[in-house]
Amino acid sequence: AVHLLTLSLHSHQSNSCYRKQMKTVAYNQILLLVLLITMGQVIRAARYDRGANERNAIPSLKFLGHTTNWHRLDDGVMGGQSETTLHHHSSSSSDDNTNELELHFTGQINTQGGGFCSIRSPIEGGLPPNTAAIRICYVGDGKTYKVLFSDGNKSTFGPSRRSPSWQSDLPTKRGVEGTAIIRLGNLIPSLQGGPIKTDTDDAKLDPVGVKDMGFMLSLKLSSGESNPVETYGSGIFPFSLRIRSIETLTVDELD
């Protein structure tokens, strides 16, 4: 009986030791996987050439009497794997009329290690001081995008972390042409991916100070809430937004 008890104790201790060893192995494997993923993101972020994106900007759409120049800024800047493809197409039979070029913001979102694609264009001289709203004509794919405005200051991940990006959601219906009128007073200021309070002078939008505009598809809405799967997507998926025109509106033109 004593011998059987001793064997039972040894067996229990061996099983306990084995379980601990397996837990340690599993933990080390998870740690290694996290490390490899993190290293991959760091390497991708280091290789992301934002300057080349800006140098390869494409001209499309007339805005405030100037042809806008658009470049992509994707989650690759922080190690993600999403990628924008930019095109411009003529919306009429005349390929030489820049006024009739529409901008095609398309590409592929990869939610592993990221989850956003965006395009940006500088605004020479800022918006007119009497600007009350922006009118955008577009054709979407059923996803909810965001319209962005900023002072043009840059940080590693986009607009300056010291000044907000002003945002508004842009819901779309697949294949349906839509027109959105976005009032500047309704734009939501955002810093580092989340909305901020607007009770300080630093968080007031000055039209003349708006030097950059853009469009984004992101896993976050302008409110900071998650963009639902139905209007965003999941895993790896394509997207398509055609921007046909962008115009400023005054208060009188809104009436």
N, C-alpha and C positions, 0 to 999 in steps of 0.2 A: 504493500500500500504506500509506504514511504517512497519507494522507487517510482511508482506511478505518479505520485504527487510532485516529485522532483521533475519528472519528464514534462508534466503539465505546466509547471512554472517556467521551465526552460522554453517550452513551446510558446507560451504566452509572451515571454520576454522577447523571443525571436520575432514573433509576429508584430509586436509593438515597435521593435527596432526597425523592422522592414517597412512598416507604415511610415515611420518618421523619415527613413531614407527616401522613400518614394515621394513624400511631401516635399522634401528638400530638392529632389531631382525636378519635380514639377515646377516648383518655385523658380529654380535656376533656369529652366527652359522658358518660362514666362518672362523672366527678367532679360534673358538673352533676346527673345523675340521683340520685346519693347525697345531694347537697346538698338537692335538692327533697324527697326522701323524709325526710331528717332534719328539714327545716323543717316538713313536714307533721306529723311526730310531735310536734315542739315545740309547734306550734299546737294540735293535738288535746289534748296534755297540759295546756296552759294553759287550754283551754276545759272540761276535765273538772271537773264540779262535784260533788266528793265530799260537800260539806255538804248539797247538795240531795238526794243519794241517802240520806243519813242522816235528813233531815227527812221523806222520803217512805217511810220504812221501813214494812213491812206486818206486822201482828200475826198470829202463827201458832204453833201448838204450845205446849203447857204444859210447863214445865220448872222443877223445884224450886218448884212452887206459883205460878209467875208465867207470864204470857203473854209469849213471846219476840217481839222486834221485829227484823225482818231487813231489811238494806239490801245493795245490791250494791256490789262493789268489783272492777272489771274492769281489763284491761290499758290501758284508756284513760287511767288515771292516769299512765302512762308513754308515752302517745302511740299506743297500740295501737288496734285497731278491733273487738275482740271486745265483745259486749254481752249482758248477762244480762237475762232477763225473769223476774220473780218473780210467783207466784200462790199463793193458798191455796184449797184445796178441802175440802169436807166429805166425810168418808169414810163418812157414814151419811145417813139421810134428814133428820136434824135439822141445819139450817144454823145454829142458834143456839148449839150446843154447841161452845165453843172447844176443849175437850179432844179433839174428834174432827176438828179441822182438820188437814189434812196440808199440808206445804210443798212447792211444786213449783218446783224450781230448774231453769230451762231457759233457752235462748238460742242464741247462735251464736258459735262461735270463728272468728277470722280470724288465721291464723298469720303474716300479713304485718305485721311490726313489733310483734308481741306473741305471744299464745298462751295467755292464761288468763282465766277468769271465776271469780268467787267471790261468796259471800254471807256476811255476818257478823251476829252478834247479841251485844249485851252480856249478861253474866251478873251480875245484881245480887247483890252480896255475895260473889261467888266460889263455888267448889264447896265442899260440906261437907268438913271436914277428914278425915273417914274415907272419902272417896271412893277406891275402888281401880280402878274401871273405868267406862266409859260404854257403855250398850247403845243401839244405833240400829237401828230398823226402817225399811226403805226398799224402793223398787222402782226399778231402774236400767234402763239401755239398752245394757249390755254394755261400757261404758267404765269405766276405773279413775279414781275420784275421790280426793280427799284430805279427811280431817277435820282441822280446825285448832283449836288452843287457844293463847291468848296472855294476857299480863297487861293487855291493853287499851291499852297505850301506843301512840301513833300516830306514824308518820313519813310522808313523802311517798308512799311506795309500800305502805303497809299497817302491819303491826306495827312497833314501834320497832326500829331497826337495832341498838340496844344490848341488847335482850332478845330471846330466840328465840321463834319460833313453833313450837309442838310439833305434830307431824304424824304421821298414820298413813294408809296407803293404804286405799281402800275399793273393792275390786273388785266389779263388778256383772255380772249376767246379764240380757239383754234381757227385760223383762216379768216377771221372776221376783222375788217378794218375798224379801228376805233380812234376816237379823239379824246384826249385827256386835257383838261384845263387845271393846271396845278398852281394854286395860289401860293405866293411866297410866304404868306403869313401862316399857312398850314403845314409848311415843311417841318420835319422833326430833326433837331440837331442830334448827331450821334458821334460818340468818341469810342474808339477801340471796340466797335461792334455793338454798342448799346446806346440807347437814348439817354440824354442828359436833361437836367432841368433848364428852363429858359428864364429864370428869375434874375439873371445878371446881365450887365451890358455886353459882356463878352459873348453871350449866347444870342445876340440879336443879329439878324441877317441884314446886311447892307448890300443892296443890289450892285452898287458900284464895286464892292469888294469881292464879288463873285467872279473868279478868274478861271474856273474849271467846271466842266459839267460831264456827266457820264451816265451810263446805264449798267445795271448789275443784276445777275441772277445769283441769289444767295440762299443758304439754308436759314437765314434770319430775315424777318420782315423789318420795316423801318421802326416798328414799335419795340423791336428786340425779341418779339415772340418768334417761335419756330414757324418757318414757311411750311404749311401742310404738304404731305406727300402728293396730294391731288394737284397742287399748284406749284410744286417744285420737282419732285421725283425722288428716286432712291437708288443707291448703288452707283452705277455708271450709266449715264443717259445723255441723249442729245438735247439741244434746245435751239430755238430759232425766233428771232425778233427782227422785224423789218421796220426801220424808222423812216418815215416818208417826209416828214417836215417838222421843224422846231421853230416856234415864233414867240416873241414877247408880246404881252398885252398890258395896256395901261388900265387904270380904274375905269376910265370912260369907255374903253372897248369891252369891258366886262359887263357893262350895263345893257 
